[in-house]
Amino acid sequence: MKITLRNWALSDLDSLVGLANNPGIATNMTDGFPSPFTKEAGQQFIERTQKEQPSNIQAICADGQVVGSIGIYKLDDIFRLNAELGYWLAEPYWGKGIMAEAVKLVIEYGFKNWQLERIFARPLGKNIASQKVLVKAGLKFEYRIEKNLIKNGILEDELIYSMRIEEFNRINRSEK
């Protein structure tokens, strides 16, 4: 299966809503992820992705079909050399290795388009699948903050995984 990233388009709206409107996805996202995921929310999301150039939020495609979304969120001020990684994948595509490939692609995209030293992700402690994706994509576990987040009324551990530019460059040199 060929995994690619591309900009979101308004023509993706129906696919986006159909894929993202799933409580199983929303339960592992920040509260900013709408649930239910309505057409209005989808339109606002796509319009927001089109404002950034280069776009920091991309559609994940498997064999040309949209299956999820992934983004790099550059921080500012004293954190400006860092970016946070966020993503979701439609449930029919879970467990197929798609997300690990998408994470590798977006990390490459982030390091090539912005001056960054570190890209990190913060999965919920209960989200074992996401933790496995990050490790498979080459990120390293940094630390756990116990009961630091609240999701659906439950205190959750916050985990931090990251890749630094030195590690990215080392991996890319060894693959060539």
C-alpha positions in Angstrom: 0.0 0.0 0.0 1.4 3.4 -1.0 1.1 6.0 1.7 1.3 9.7 0.7 0.4 13.1 2.3 -1.3 15.9 0.5 -3.1 19.1 1.2 -6.8 18.9 2.2 -9.3 20.2 -0.4 -12.9 21.2 0.0 -13.7 18.3 -2.3 -12.6 16.0 0.5 -15.4 17.3 2.8 -17.7 14.3 2.6 -14.9 11.8 3.0 -13.5 13.7 5.9 -16.8 13.8 7.8 -17.5 10.1 7.0 -14.1 9.1 8.4 -13.7 11.4 11.3 -17.2 11.1 12.8 -16.3 8.3 15.0 -16.2 8.3 18.9 -13.4 5.8 18.7 -11.2 8.4 17.2 -12.4 11.3 19.3 -11.7 9.5 22.5 -7.9 9.7 21.8 -7.9 13.2 20.6 -7.8 16.6 22.4 -11.2 18.1 23.2 -10.8 20.4 20.3 -11.6 17.5 18.0 -15.3 17.7 17.4 -17.5 14.8 18.3 -19.8 14.4 16.5 -17.7 15.5 13.6 -20.2 17.5 11.5 -20.0 18.9 8.0 -19.6 22.4 9.4 -16.7 21.2 11.6 -15.1 19.6 8.5 -15.5 22.7 6.4 -13.9 24.8 9.1 -11.1 22.3 9.5 -10.3 22.2 5.7 -10.4 26.0 5.4 -8.0 26.3 8.4 -5.5 23.8 6.8 -5.5 25.9 3.6 -4.4 29.1 5.4 -0.9 27.8 6.3 1.7 27.7 3.5 3.4 25.3 3.5 0.4 23.6 5.1 1.1 22.1 8.5 -1.9 19.7 8.3 -2.1 17.1 5.6 -4.5 14.4 4.4 -3.1 10.9 4.7 -3.8 8.8 1.6 -3.5 5.1 1.1 -3.3 4.2 -2.5 -4.7 7.6 -3.3 -7.7 7.4 -1.0 -8.0 9.7 2.0 -7.8 7.7 5.3 -6.9 10.2 8.0 -5.1 13.4 8.9 -1.7 14.3 10.3 -0.2 17.6 11.3 2.9 19.3 12.7 2.2 22.3 15.0 5.2 24.5 15.3 5.6 26.1 18.7 6.8 29.7 19.3 8.8 31.8 21.8 11.4 29.8 23.7 9.9 26.6 22.3 10.2 27.7 18.6 12.6 24.9 17.7 10.0 22.3 18.6 6.8 21.1 16.9 4.1 18.9 18.1 2.8 16.0 16.0 -0.9 15.1 15.9 -2.8 12.6 13.9 -5.8 10.3 13.5 -6.7 7.4 11.2 -10.1 6.1 10.1 -11.0 3.0 12.0 -11.1 0.6 9.0 -7.4 1.3 8.4 -6.2 0.7 12.0 -3.5 -2.0 12.4 -2.2 -1.9 8.8 1.0 0.1 9.3 -0.4 3.1 7.6 0.1 5.6 10.4 3.8 4.7 11.1 4.5 5.5 7.5 2.5 8.7 7.6 4.4 9.7 10.8 7.8 9.2 9.0 6.6 11.3 6.1 5.3 14.2 8.2 8.5 14.2 10.3 10.6 14.5 7.1 8.2 17.2 5.9 8.5 19.1 9.2 12.3 19.0 9.4 12.6 20.0 5.7 10.1 22.9 5.9 10.9 24.5 9.2 13.9 25.1 11.4 13.3 22.5 14.1 15.4 20.6 16.5 12.7 18.3 17.9 9.3 16.9 16.8 7.2 15.3 19.6 3.9 13.6 20.2 1.8 13.3 23.4 -0.4 10.3 23.2 -2.7 9.5 26.1 -1.3 6.8 28.4 -4.2 4.5 27.5 -3.5 4.8 23.8 -1.2 1.8 23.4 -1.7 1.7 19.6 -0.5 5.2 19.2 2.5 4.5 21.4 3.4 1.6 19.1 3.0 3.7 16.0 5.5 6.3 17.4 8.1 3.7 18.3 7.7 2.0 14.9 8.2 5.4 13.2 11.5 5.9 15.1 10.5 8.3 17.9 11.9 7.7 21.4 10.0 7.6 24.6 11.0 10.7 26.7 8.8 10.6 29.8 5.4 10.0 31.4 3.5 12.5 33.5 1.0 10.7 35.6 -2.6 11.8 35.6 -1.8 15.1 33.9 -4.7 15.2 31.4 -8.4 14.9 31.7 -10.4 13.2 28.9 -14.0 12.3 29.2 -13.9 12.9 32.9 -11.0 10.5 33.5 -7.5 11.5 34.5 -5.0 10.2 32.0 -1.2 9.9 31.9 0.5 12.1 29.3 3.4 10.4 27.5 6.0 12.2 25.4 7.7 10.7 22.4 10.2 12.6 20.2 12.6 12.6 17.4 15.5 15.1 17.2 17.0 16.5 14.0 20.2 14.6 14.7 18.4 11.3 14.8 16.4 12.1 11.7 19.6 13.0 9.8 21.3 9.8 11.1 18.4 7.6 9.9 18.3 9.3 6.5 22.0 8.9 6.0 21.9 5.2 6.8 18.9 4.6 4.5 20.7 6.0 1.5 
